[in-house]
Amino acid sequence: FSQIPSGLLEKIKAEEFLSEGGCEIIEWNKDTSYVVGVGVVEIKPTNKRHRRRIGETKAKAQVTQFIEGSTLTTKREMTYKESLTVVDGIEKVVSEESFLETIQEDIKGFLNEMQSVDGWYSDDKSLWYHAVVRMLPNKSNK
């Protein structure tokens, strides 16, 4: 994992687009950007111990919804079956054709490499925000 720069949490908190949770790409400097997910947890006495974990899970869910360029695996399977039966000298041919397409999106690896930044309370202390980040590939290497 890369080290999270000092001040990144403050920049995330200042992003208006993330004030209700969500996902966004934040440019840290001219060569470094982060994909940031923010999860929002309503404060309840029953979730105090699990607030960070719930927030991190919700933040990763926001990233999942945001990603469109993830790896897609497509599998197509076509089956053709023909059977011939003879009953009382009469031939009967039955044909059957099926097509199955399976699409799998692989974002598990991307999410596993997300790093938890930290969390913060809303001004009225009714919500807990939790941020996760992953540094994107260096733009100058493209």
C-alpha positions as CSV (number, residue, x, y, z in Angstrom):
1,F,0.0,0.0,0.0
2,S,1.1,3.5,-0.6
3,Q,1.3,6.0,2.2
4,I,-1.6,8.3,2.6
5,P,-0.4,11.9,2.5
6,S,-0.9,14.2,5.4
7,G,-3.8,16.6,4.6
8,L,-5.7,14.2,2.3
9,L,-8.5,13.7,4.9
10,E,-9.0,17.5,5.1
11,K,-9.2,17.7,1.3
12,I,-11.8,14.9,1.3
13,K,-13.8,16.6,3.9
14,A,-13.8,19.9,1.9
15,E,-15.1,18.2,-1.3
16,E,-18.7,19.3,-1.5
17,F,-19.6,16.4,-3.8
18,L,-18.7,14.0,-1.0
19,S,-20.6,15.8,1.7
20,E,-23.5,13.2,1.5
21,G,-21.2,10.2,0.8
22,G,-20.3,9.0,-2.7
23,C,-17.2,8.5,-4.8
24,E,-15.0,10.9,-6.6
25,I,-11.5,11.2,-8.1
26,I,-9.4,13.8,-6.2
27,E,-6.3,15.2,-7.7
28,W,-3.7,15.5,-5.0
29,N,-1.0,17.1,-7.1
30,K,-0.1,17.2,-10.8
31,D,1.1,13.5,-10.8
32,T,-1.1,11.9,-8.2
33,S,-4.8,11.3,-8.0
34,Y,-6.9,9.2,-5.6
35,V,-10.2,7.5,-6.1
36,V,-12.1,8.3,-2.8
37,G,-15.2,6.6,-1.4
38,V,-17.1,8.1,1.5
39,G,-19.7,6.1,3.4
40,V,-22.2,7.7,5.7
41,V,-23.5,6.0,8.9
42,E,-26.4,7.4,10.9
43,I,-25.3,7.5,14.6
44,K,-27.3,5.1,16.8
45,P,-26.4,3.8,20.2
46,T,-26.4,0.3,18.8
47,N,-23.8,0.8,16.2
48,K,-21.2,2.7,18.2
49,R,-18.7,-0.2,18.3
50,H,-19.1,-1.1,14.6
51,R,-19.3,2.5,13.2
52,R,-15.9,2.4,11.5
53,R,-16.5,-1.0,9.9
54,I,-19.9,-0.1,8.7
55,G,-18.6,3.2,7.3
56,E,-15.7,1.5,5.5
57,T,-18.1,-1.0,4.0
58,K,-20.4,1.7,2.8
59,A,-17.5,3.7,1.4
60,K,-16.3,0.6,-0.6
61,A,-19.9,0.2,-1.9
62,Q,-19.8,3.8,-3.2
63,V,-16.5,3.0,-5.1
64,T,-18.1,-0.2,-6.5
65,Q,-21.0,1.8,-7.9
66,F,-18.6,4.4,-9.3
67,I,-16.3,2.1,-11.2
68,E,-17.2,1.5,-14.8
69,G,-13.9,0.6,-16.3
70,S,-13.4,-2.5,-14.2
71,T,-12.4,-5.8,-15.7
72,L,-15.3,-7.6,-17.3
73,T,-15.2,-11.3,-18.1
74,T,-17.7,-12.6,-20.6
75,K,-18.5,-16.3,-21.1
76,R,-20.9,-17.4,-23.9
77,E,-22.2,-20.9,-24.1
78,M,-24.4,-22.1,-27.0
79,T,-25.9,-25.6,-26.9
80,Y,-27.7,-27.3,-29.8
81,K,-29.3,-30.6,-29.2
82,E,-31.3,-32.7,-31.6
83,S,-33.0,-36.0,-30.9
84,L,-34.7,-38.4,-33.3
85,T,-37.3,-40.8,-32.1
86,V,-39.2,-43.4,-34.1
87,V,-42.6,-44.3,-32.9
88,D,-44.7,-46.8,-35.0
89,G,-42.5,-46.0,-38.0
90,I,-43.0,-42.3,-37.8
91,E,-39.8,-40.2,-37.3
92,K,-40.0,-37.3,-34.9
93,V,-37.1,-34.8,-34.7
94,V,-36.9,-32.5,-31.7
95,S,-34.3,-29.8,-31.7
96,E,-33.4,-27.5,-28.8
97,E,-31.1,-24.6,-28.8
98,S,-30.0,-22.6,-25.8
99,F,-27.7,-19.7,-25.3
100,L,-26.2,-18.6,-22.0
101,E,-24.1,-15.5,-21.5
102,T,-22.4,-14.9,-18.1
103,I,-20.8,-11.5,-17.4
104,Q,-18.6,-11.2,-14.3
105,E,-17.2,-7.9,-13.1
106,D,-13.9,-8.2,-11.3
107,I,-13.5,-5.3,-8.8
108,K,-12.6,-7.4,-5.8
109,G,-8.9,-6.8,-6.2
110,F,-9.4,-3.1,-6.6
111,L,-11.5,-2.9,-3.5
112,N,-9.1,-5.0,-1.5
113,E,-6.4,-2.4,-2.2
114,M,-8.5,0.5,-0.9
115,Q,-7.0,2.1,2.3
116,S,-9.1,3.4,5.1
117,V,-8.2,7.1,5.7
118,D,-10.2,7.9,8.7
119,G,-13.7,9.2,9.7
120,W,-15.3,12.3,11.1
121,Y,-18.6,13.3,12.6
122,S,-21.1,15.7,11.0
123,D,-21.4,19.1,12.7
124,D,-24.5,18.0,14.6
125,K,-22.9,14.7,15.5
126,S,-25.8,12.7,14.0
127,L,-23.7,11.2,11.2
128,W,-20.3,9.4,10.9
129,Y,-18.4,9.8,7.6
130,H,-15.7,7.3,6.7
131,A,-13.3,7.6,3.8
132,V,-11.4,5.0,1.8
133,V,-8.9,5.8,-0.9
134,R,-6.7,4.2,-3.5
135,M,-4.0,6.0,-5.4
136,L,-4.5,5.8,-9.2
137,P,-1.6,5.1,-11.5
138,N,0.8,7.9,-12.0
139,K,-0.3,10.1,-14.9
140,S,3.2,10.9,-16.1
141,N,3.9,7.2,-16.7
142,K,1.0,6.9,-19.3
